[in-house]
């Protein structure tokens, strides 16, 4: 066997080993965060950006959740015109669907999307739009439930009316299911998961960090339900978390 052939074979083996190591690192379980630690981390990350920071809140809550000292402009995008009208902290309000609304490429330095994608049929389409709207070196912040957690599995497998009943009679939200009050219907596209988000970031050349969070840490009934579901799945469905935080950066050379 020639020296050249052996060198080529050795290089191929080394490349395969490197690829396996990369996949292993990519699939490593995300670390856990508390919600307070999450908010402090996000605030600190945004404070490092040069102002004024152009932020898109894609799918609006009742107010912008992070107090920032860095100058910023805040654009809100949502289907609900009344919800946008109630916001007093937006510099611009745009009524529209995340799947069809459009902005010029590289319009934003930060896109913030919290607990919205699980309610969208076509979440991958929305993420592709986010990629176009982000400036080079831009930051994507996503908060989503993990469809592949025990909690996510239970949500996907139970009918919507059951969600409303739980909100009303277990959690005590008497207006649940009425106009303007959750819960809202969910779709849980495959990208709305730890594996799906990692794959999306890898495919788009984004540097990413993924964290796990649990919204029911003090609720014994939910812990028991999630734990039992996980056990029945043979441990395939994790029960210690139900939500994910993704912080991803686009390439500066895109």
Secondary structure, 3 states (H helix, E strand, C coil): CCHHHHHHHHHHHHHHHHHHHHHHHHHCCCEECCHHHHHHHHHHHHHCCCCCEEEEEECCCCCCCCCCCCCEEEEEEECCHHHHHHCCCCCEEEECCCCCCCCCCCCEEEEEEECCHHHCCCHHHHHHHHHHHEEEEEEEEEEEECCCEHHHHHHHHCCHHHHHHHHHHHCCCCCCCCCCCCCCCCCCCCCCCHHHHHHHHHHCCCEEEEEEECCCCCCHHHHHHHHHHHHHCCCCCECCCCEEEEEEECCCCC
